[in-house]
């Protein structure tokens, strides 16, 4: 049997509890609908994350393959010097958006792809393979930024799903059953009180009648 609430067994408390149960059931339905919608959104974004991870793995493999060819062309030391001369990448702007009421990151950034002149290294001291390696890693950066946004969104959705699930379970298995058990107890107690009052009134009536008969005899 569910634990009872600490309330007085009165009709006022009974009415109050019935209103609270109605509100709790409504809240439970809203939270359950929210949980289901969050789960659907989570798996939609999860599929996107899987696709991005797969694409990123391919791009990384391609980029490192081209980088090895560039290293053969200009040598490890020269390649490092070229890397140090590259201008910093464009900054990203992290904002927020809402997904099912959950604040998630929105990363606004232009593509990291640049021309050779924009990268900053001396054009004449490189080869086409160095340029190709730069292009490949710029493509990787574009995917990394997108994947970072998607995976952080997944983490926050997962946390919200867990919180919502705990609330749904608390209402379904603890709060509502406790209130319903208390309503049942109050009804039983009020019935007992009503029966006691009924029998008490019968005894009083019988006593009055008996005294009236004794007085009239």
C-alpha positions as protocol buffer text, in pm:
chain_id: "A"
residue {
  index: 1
  type: UNK
  ca { x: 0 y: 0 z: 0 }
}
residue {
  index: 2
  type: UNK
  ca { x: 122 y: 350 z: -87 }
}
residue {
  index: 3
  type: UNK
  ca { x: 232 y: 578 z: 194 }
}
residue {
  index: 4
  type: UNK
  ca { x: -41 y: 821 z: 306 }
}
residue {
  index: 5
  type: UNK
  ca { x: -15 y: 1197 z: 316 }
}
residue {
  index: 6
  type: UNK
  ca { x: -21 y: 1364 z: 654 }
}
residue {
  index: 7
  type: UNK
  ca { x: -363 y: 1534 z: 628 }
}
residue {
  index: 8
  type: UNK
  ca { x: -677 y: 1543 z: 838 }
}
residue {
  index: 9
  type: UNK
  ca { x: -960 y: 1314 z: 721 }
}
residue {
  index: 10
  type: UNK
  ca { x: -1207 y: 1592 z: 642 }
}
residue {
  index: 11
  type: UNK
  ca { x: -1434 y: 1658 z: 346 }
}
residue {
  index: 12
  type: UNK
  ca { x: -1240 y: 1977 z: 273 }
}
residue {
  index: 13
  type: UNK
  ca { x: -915 y: 1781 z: 249 }
}
residue {
  index: 14
  type: UNK
  ca { x: -1091 y: 1522 z: 34 }
}
residue {
  index: 15
  type: UNK
  ca { x: -1200 y: 1786 z: -217 }
}
residue {
  index: 16
  type: UNK
  ca { x: -857 y: 1945 z: -210 }
}
residue {
  index: 17
  type: UNK
  ca { x: -686 y: 1613 z: -278 }
}
residue {
  index: 18
  type: UNK
  ca { x: -918 y: 1535 z: -567 }
}
residue {
  index: 19
  type: UNK
  ca { x: -826 y: 1869 z: -728 }
}
residue {
  index: 20
  type: UNK
  ca { x: -457 y: 1798 z: -671 }
}
residue {
  index: 21
  type: UNK
  ca { x: -489 y: 1453 z: -828 }
}
residue {
  index: 22
  type: UNK
  ca { x: -657 y: 1603 z: -1136 }
}
residue {
  index: 23
  type: UNK
  ca { x: -373 y: 1857 z: -1170 }
}
residue {
  index: 24
  type: UNK
  ca { x: -109 y: 1589 z: -1112 }
}
residue {
  index: 25
  type: UNK
  ca { x: -259 y: 1367 z: -1383 }
}
residue {
  index: 26
  type: UNK
  ca { x: -266 y: 1660 z: -1623 }
}
residue {
  index: 27
  type: UNK
  ca { x: 95 y: 1743 z: -1537 }
}
residue {
  index: 28
  type: UNK
  ca { x: 191 y: 1378 z: -1580 }
}
residue {
  index: 29
  type: UNK
  ca { x: 41 y: 1370 z: -1930 }
}
residue {
  index: 30
  type: UNK
  ca { x: 216 y: 1691 z: -2031 }
}
residue {
  index: 31
  type: UNK
  ca { x: 550 y: 1566 z: -1900 }
}
residue {
  index: 32
  type: UNK
  ca { x: 502 y: 1226 z: -2068 }
}
residue {
  index: 33
  type: UNK
  ca { x: 427 y: 1399 z: -2400 }
}
residue {
  index: 34
  type: UNK
  ca { x: 735 y: 1618 z: -2353 }
}
residue {
  index: 35
  type: UNK
  ca { x: 949 y: 1312 z: -2275 }
}
residue {
  index: 36
  type: UNK
  ca { x: 827 y: 1130 z: -2587 }
}
residue {
  index: 37
  type: UNK
  ca { x: 890 y: 1438 z: -2805 }
}
residue {
  index: 38
  type: UNK
  ca { x: 1240 y: 1483 z: -2656 }
}
residue {
  index: 39
  type: UNK
  ca { x: 1325 y: 1119 z: -2725 }
}
residue {
  index: 40
  type: UNK
  ca { x: 1212 y: 1151 z: -3088 }
}
residue {
  index: 41
  type: UNK
  ca { x: 1417 y: 1469 z: -3129 }
}
residue {
  index: 42
  type: UNK
  ca { x: 1717 y: 1302 z: -2962 }
}
residue {
  index: 43
  type: UNK
  ca { x: 1722 y: 1011 z: -3205 }
}
residue {
  index: 44
  type: UNK
  ca { x: 1675 y: 1239 z: -3504 }
}
residue {
  index: 45
  type: UNK
  ca { x: 1981 y: 1441 z: -3399 }
}
residue {
  index: 46
  type: UNK
  ca { x: 2162 y: 1119 z: -3301 }
}
residue {
  index: 47
  type: UNK
  ca { x: 2133 y: 995 z: -3661 }
}
residue {
  index: 48
  type: UNK
  ca { x: 2279 y: 1324 z: -3779 }
}
residue {
  index: 49
  type: UNK
  ca { x: 2568 y: 1288 z: -3532 }
}
residue {
  index: 50
  type: UNK
  ca { x: 2643 y: 937 z: -3659 }
}
residue {
  index: 51
  type: UNK
  ca { x: 2650 y: 1059 z: -4018 }
}
residue {
  index: 52
  type: UNK
  ca { x: 2875 y: 1351 z: -3926 }
}
residue {
  index: 53
  type: UNK
  ca { x: 3113 y: 1124 z: -3736 }
}
residue {
  index: 54
  type: UNK
  ca { x: 3133 y: 889 z: -4031 }
}
residue {
  index: 55
  type: UNK
  ca { x: 3197 y: 1176 z: -4271 }
}
residue {
  index: 56
  type: UNK
  ca { x: 3454 y: 1327 z: -4033 }
}
residue {
  index: 57
  type: UNK
  ca { x: 3641 y: 998 z: -4016 }
}
residue {
  index: 58
  type: UNK
  ca { x: 3660 y: 986 z: -4395 }
}
residue {
  index: 59
  type: UNK
  ca { x: 3770 y: 1349 z: -4420 }
}
residue {
  index: 60
  type: UNK
  ca { x: 4038 y: 1299 z: -4154 }
}
residue {
  index: 61
  type: UNK
  ca { x: 4176 y: 996 z: -4335 }
}
residue {
  index: 62
  type: UNK
  ca { x: 4185 y: 1190 z: -4662 }
}
residue {
  index: 63
  type: UNK
  ca { x: 4345 y: 1494 z: -4497 }
}
residue {
  index: 64
  type: UNK
  ca { x: 4624 y: 1294 z: -4332 }
}
residue {
  index: 65
  type: UNK
  ca { x: 4686 y: 1108 z: -4658 }
}
residue {
  index: 66
  type: UNK
  ca { x: 4733 y: 1435 z: -4845 }
}
residue {
  index: 67
  type: UNK
  ca { x: 4942 y: 1573 z: -4558 }
}
residue {
  index: 68
  type: UNK
  ca { x: 5183 y: 1282 z: -4589 }
}
residue {
  index: 69
  type: UNK
  ca { x: 5222 y: 1354 z: -4960 }
}
residue {
  index: 70
  type: UNK
  ca { x: 5287 y: 1723 z: -4883 }
}
residue {
  index: 71
  type: UNK
  ca { x: 5550 y: 1621 z: -4627 }
}
residue {
  index: 72
  type: UNK
  ca { x: 5723 y: 1416 z: -4895 }
}
residue {
  index: 73
  type: UNK
  ca { x: 5722 y: 1718 z: -5127 }
}
residue {
  index: 74
  type: UNK
  ca { x: 5863 y: 1984 z: -4892 }
}
residue {
  index: 75
  type: UNK
  ca { x: 5996 y: 1790 z: -4592 }
}
residue {
  index: 76
  type: UNK
  ca { x: 5884 y: 1780 z: -4230 }
}
residue {
  index: 77
  type: UNK
  ca { x: 6075 y: 2090 z: -4116 }
}
residue {
  index: 78
  type: UNK
  ca { x: 5954 y: 2309 z: -4402 }
}
residue {
  index: 79
  type: UNK
  ca { x: 5600 y: 2187 z: -4354 }
}
residue {
  index: 80
  type: UNK
  ca { x: 5614 y: 2293 z: -3988 }
}
residue {
  index: 81
  type: UNK
  ca { x: 5745 y: 2636 z: -4087 }
}
residue {
  index: 82
  type: UNK
  ca { x: 5458 y: 2676 z: -4331 }
}
residue {
  index: 83
  type: UNK
  ca { x: 5213 y: 2571 z: -4058 }
}
residue {
  index: 84
  type: UNK
  ca { x: 5349 y: 2835 z: -3819 }
}
residue {
  index: 85
  type: UNK
  ca { x: 5304 y: 3107 z: -4080 }
}
residue {
  index: 86
  type: UNK
  ca { x: 4935 y: 3032 z: -4134 }
}
residue {
  index: 87
  type: UNK
  ca { x: 4699 y: 3308 z: -4017 }
}
residue {
  index: 88
  type: UNK
  ca { x: 4455 y: 3227 z: -3733 }
}
residue {
  index: 89
  type: UNK
  ca { x: 4123 y: 3080 z: -3834 }
}
residue {
  index: 90
  type: UNK
  ca { x: 3802 y: 3278 z: -3825 }
}
residue {
  index: 91
  type: UNK
  ca { x: 3637 y: 3304 z: -3486 }
}
residue {
  index: 92
  type: UNK
  ca { x: 3310 y: 3128 z: -3411 }
}
residue {
  index: 93
  type: UNK
  ca { x: 3012 y: 3287 z: -3239 }
}
residue {
  index: 94
  type: UNK
  ca { x: 2833 y: 3060 z: -2993 }
}
residue {
  index: 95
  type: UNK
  ca { x: 2470 y: 3151 z: -2931 }
}
residue {
  index: 96
  type: UNK
  ca { x: 2171 y: 2959 z: -2800 }
}
residue {
  index: 97
  type: UNK
  ca { x: 1854 y: 2818 z: -2942 }
}
residue {
  index: 98
  type: UNK
  ca { x: 1571 y: 2614 z: -2795 }
}
residue {
  index: 99
  type: UNK
  ca { x: 1492 y: 2255 z: -2884 }
}
residue {
  index: 100
  type: UNK
  ca { x: 1171 y: 2142 z: -2709 }
}
residue {
  index: 101
  type: UNK
  ca { x: 1233 y: 2404 z: -2443 }
}
residue {
  index: 102
  type: UNK
  ca { x: 1594 y: 2294 z: -2389 }
}
residue {
  index: 103
  type: UNK
  ca { x: 1863 y: 2562 z: -2446 }
}
residue {
  index: 104
  type: UNK
  ca { x: 2127 y: 2418 z: -2678 }
}
residue {
  index: 105
  type: UNK
  ca { x: 2431 y: 2578 z: -2848 }
}
residue {
  index: 106
  type: UNK
  ca { x: 2405 y: 2740 z: -3188 }
}
residue {
  index: 107
  type: UNK
  ca { x: 2751 y: 2786 z: -3340 }
}
residue {
  index: 108
  type: UNK
  ca { x: 2755 y: 3054 z: -3604 }
}
residue {
  index: 109
  type: UNK
  ca { x: 3070 y: 3043 z: -3813 }
}
residue {
  index: 110
  type: UNK
  ca { x: 3168 y: 3106 z: -4171 }
}
residue {
  index: 111
  type: UNK
  ca { x: 3332 y: 2823 z: -4355 }
}
residue {
  index: 112
  type: UNK
  ca { x: 3697 y: 2773 z: -4266 }
}
residue {
  index: 113
  type: UNK
  ca { x: 3785 y: 2718 z: -4631 }
}
residue {
  index: 114
  type: UNK
  ca { x: 4024 y: 2984 z: -4760 }
}
residue {
  index: 115
  type: UNK
  ca { x: 4231 y: 3061 z: -5063 }
}
residue {
  index: 116
  type: UNK
  ca { x: 4608 y: 3017 z: -5052 }
}
residue {
  index: 117
  type: UNK
  ca { x: 4658 y: 3393 z: -5021 }
}
residue {
  index: 118
  type: UNK
  ca { x: 4418 y: 3412 z: -4727 }
}
residue {
  index: 119
  type: UNK
  ca { x: 4605 y: 3144 z: -4537 }
}
residue {
  index: 120
  type: UNK
  ca { x: 4912 y: 3364 z: -4506 }
}
residue {
  index: 121
  type: UNK
  ca { x: 5195 y: 3129 z: -4598 }
}
residue {
  index: 122
  type: UNK
  ca { x: 5426 y: 3223 z: -4889 }
}
residue {
  index: 123
  type: UNK
  ca { x: 5267 y: 3087 z: -5204 }
}
residue {
  index: 124
  type: UNK
  ca { x: 5595 y: 3040 z: -5389 }
}
residue {
  index: 125
  type: UNK
  ca { x: 5747 y: 2826 z: -5114 }
}
residue {
  index: 126
  type: UNK
  ca { x: 5475 y: 2562 z: -5118 }
}
residue {
  index: 127
  type: UNK
  ca { x: 5341 y: 2301 z: -5355 }
}
residue {
  index: 128
  type: UNK
  ca { x: 4998 y: 2204 z: -5480 }
}
residue {
  index: 129
  type: UNK
  ca { x: 4998 y: 1919 z: -5227 }
}
residue {
  index: 130
  type: UNK
  ca { x: 5048 y: 2163 z: -4939 }
}
residue {
  index: 131
  type: UNK
  ca { x: 4753 y: 2362 z: -5068 }
}
residue {
  index: 132
  type: UNK
  ca { x: 4549 y: 2042 z: -5103 }
}
residue {
  index: 133
  type: UNK
  ca { x: 4634 y: 1940 z: -4744 }
}
residue {
  index: 134
  type: UNK
  ca { x: 4524 y: 2285 z: -4623 }
}
residue {
  index: 135
  type: UNK
  ca { x: 4194 y: 2251 z: -4807 }
}
residue {
  index: 136
  type: UNK
  ca { x: 4130 y: 1907 z: -4661 }
}
residue {
  index: 137
  type: UNK
  ca { x: 4194 y: 2018 z: -4304 }
}
residue {
  index: 138
  type: UNK
  ca { x: 3972 y: 2322 z: -4355 }
}
residue {
  index: 139
  type: UNK
  ca { x: 3695 y: 2083 z: -4457 }
}
residue {
  index: 140
  type: UNK
  ca { x: 3769 y: 1886 z: -4140 }
}
residue {
  index: 141
  type: UNK
  ca { x: 3734 y: 2203 z: -3930 }
}
residue {
  index: 142
  type: UNK
  ca { x: 3393 y: 2276 z: -4085 }
}
residue {
  index: 143
  type: UNK
  ca { x: 3274 y: 1928 z: -3986 }
}
residue {
  index: 144
  type: UNK
  ca { x: 3428 y: 1946 z: -3637 }
}
residue {
  index: 145
  type: UNK
  ca { x: 3239 y: 2267 z: -3559 }
}
residue {
  index: 146
  type: UNK
  ca { x: 2910 y: 2119 z: -3681 }
}
residue {
  index: 147
  type: UNK
  ca { x: 2970 y: 1794 z: -3492 }
}
residue {
  index: 148
  type: UNK
  ca { x: 3056 y: 1983 z: -3172 }
}
residue {
  index: 149
  type: UNK
  ca { x: 2721 y: 2165 z: -3190 }
}
residue {
  index: 150
  type: UNK
  ca { x: 2527 y: 1845 z: -3257 }
}
residue {
  index: 151
  type: UNK
  ca { x: 2697 y: 1640 z: -2984 }
}
residue {
  index: 152
  type: UNK
  ca { x: 2653 y: 1911 z: -2721 }
}
residue {
  index: 153
  type: UNK
  ca { x: 2286 y: 1930 z: -2820 }
}
residue {
  index: 154
  type: UNK
  ca { x: 2260 y: 1553 z: -2771 }
}
residue {
  index: 155
  type: UNK
  ca { x: 2417 y: 1577 z: -2424 }
}
residue {
  index: 156
  type: UNK
  ca { x: 2174 y: 1846 z: -2313 }
}
residue {
  index: 157
  type: UNK
  ca { x: 1874 y: 1664 z: -2457 }
}
residue {
  index: 158
  type: UNK
  ca { x: 1982 y: 1345 z: -2280 }
}
residue {
  index: 159
  type: UNK
  ca { x: 2006 y: 1531 z: -1947 }
}
residue {
  index: 160
  type: UNK
  ca { x: 1661 y: 1685 z: -1999 }
}
residue {
  index: 161
  type: UNK
  ca { x: 1514 y: 1345 z: -2092 }
}
residue {
  index: 162
  type: UNK
  ca { x: 1653 y: 1197 z: -1770 }
}
residue {
  index: 163
  type: UNK
  ca { x: 1517 y: 1485 z: -1558 }
}
residue {
  index: 164
  type: UNK
  ca { x: 1175 y: 1461 z: -1727 }
}
residue {
  index: 165
  type: UNK
  ca { x: 1173 y: 1083 z: -1685 }
}
residue {
  index: 166
  type: UNK
  ca { x: 1237 y: 1116 z: -1311 }
}
residue {
  index: 167
  type: UNK
  ca { x: 950 y: 1364 z: -1279 }
}
residue {
  index: 168
  type: UNK
  ca { x: 716 y: 1140 z: -1478 }
}
residue {
  index: 169
  type: UNK
  ca { x: 807 y: 839 z: -1264 }
}
residue {
  index: 170
  type: UNK
  ca { x: 772 y: 1038 z: -941 }
}
residue {
  index: 171
  type: UNK
  ca { x: 420 y: 1145 z: -1039 }
}
residue {
  index: 172
  type: UNK
  ca { x: 321 y: 804 z: -1173 }
}
residue {
  index: 173
  type: UNK
  ca { x: 461 y: 579 z: -903 }
}
residue {
  index: 174
  type: UNK
  ca { x: 484 y: 796 z: -591 }
}
residue {
  index: 175
  type: UNK
  ca { x: 291 y: 1122 z: -582 }
}
residue {
  index: 176
  type: UNK
  ca { x: -36 y: 1024 z: -755 }
}
residue {
  index: 177
  type: UNK
  ca { x: -61 y: 679 z: -585 }
}
residue {
  index: 178
  type: UNK
  ca { x: 6 y: 844 z: -248 }
}
residue {
  index: 179
  type: UNK
  ca { x: -270 y: 1099 z: -302 }
}
residue {
  index: 180
  type: UNK
  ca { x: -511 y: 832 z: -431 }
}
residue {
  index: 181
  type: UNK
  ca { x: -439 y: 611 z: -128 }
}
residue {
  index: 182
  type: UNK
  ca { x: -500 y: 910 z: 99 }
}
residue {
  index: 183
  type: UNK
  ca { x: -831 y: 983 z: -76 }
}
residue {
  index: 184
  type: UNK
  ca { x: -936 y: 622 z: -24 }
}
residue {
  index: 185
  type: UNK
  ca { x: -837 y: 640 z: 344 }
}
residue {
  index: 186
  type: UNK
  ca { x: -1029 y: 966 z: 398 }
}
residue {
  index: 187
  type: UNK
  ca { x: -1339 y: 822 z: 231 }
}
residue {
  index: 188
  type: UNK
  ca { x: -1321 y: 514 z: 454 }
}
residue {
  index: 189
  type: UNK
  ca { x: -1266 y: 728 z: 761 }
}
residue {
  index: 190
  type: UNK
  ca { x: -1556 y: 959 z: 674 }
}
residue {
  index: 191
  type: UNK
  ca { x: -1780 y: 656 z: 617 }
}
residue {
  index: 192
  type: UNK
  ca { x: -1679 y: 522 z: 959 }
}
residue {
  index: 193
  type: UNK
  ca { x: -1752 y: 858 z: 1122 }
}
residue {
  index: 194
  type: UNK
  ca { x: -2089 y: 873 z: 943 }
}
residue {
  index: 195
  type: UNK
  ca { x: -2181 y: 523 z: 1063 }
}
residue {
  index: 196
  type: UNK
  ca { x: -2070 y: 607 z: 1417 }
}
residue {
  index: 197
  type: UNK
  ca { x: -2282 y: 923 z: 1412 }
}
residue {
  index: 198
  type: UNK
  ca { x: -2577 y: 729 z: 1272 }
}
residue {
  index: 199
  type: UNK
  ca { x: -2562 y: 468 z: 1547 }
}
residue {
  index: 200
  type: UNK
  ca { x: -2504 y: 740 z: 1807 }
}
residue {
  index: 201
  type: UNK
  ca { x: -2814 y: 924 z: 1689 }
}
residue {
  index: 202
  type: UNK
  ca { x: -3013 y: 601 z: 1695 }
}
residue {
  index: 203
  type: UNK
  ca { x: -2908 y: 538 z: 2054 }
}
residue {
  index: 204
  type: UNK
  ca { x: -2994 y: 895 z: 2152 }
}
residue {
  index: 205
  type: UNK
  ca { x: -3331 y: 867 z: 1979 }
}
residue {
  index: 206
  type: UNK
  ca { x: -3401 y: 534 z: 2146 }
}
residue {
  index: 207
  type: UNK
  ca { x: -3303 y: 679 z: 2483 }
}
residue {
  index: 208
  type: UNK
  ca { x: -3530 y: 979 z: 2432 }
}
residue {
  index: 209
  type: UNK
  ca { x: -3819 y: 754 z: 2330 }
}
residue {
  index: 210
  type: UNK
  ca { x: -3760 y: 527 z: 2625 }
}
residue {
  index: 211
  type: UNK
  ca { x: -3763 y: 823 z: 2865 }
}
residue {
  index: 212
  type: UNK
  ca { x: -4077 y: 960 z: 2698 }
}
residue {
  index: 213
  type: UNK
  ca { x: -4252 y: 625 z: 2742 }
}
residue {
  index: 214
  type: UNK
  ca { x: -4137 y: 599 z: 3102 }
}
residue {
  index: 215
  type: UNK
  ca { x: -4262 y: 950 z: 3174 }
}
residue {
  index: 216
  type: UNK
  ca { x: -4601 y: 886 z: 3018 }
}
residue {
  index: 217
  type: UNK
  ca { x: -4669 y: 562 z: 3201 }
}
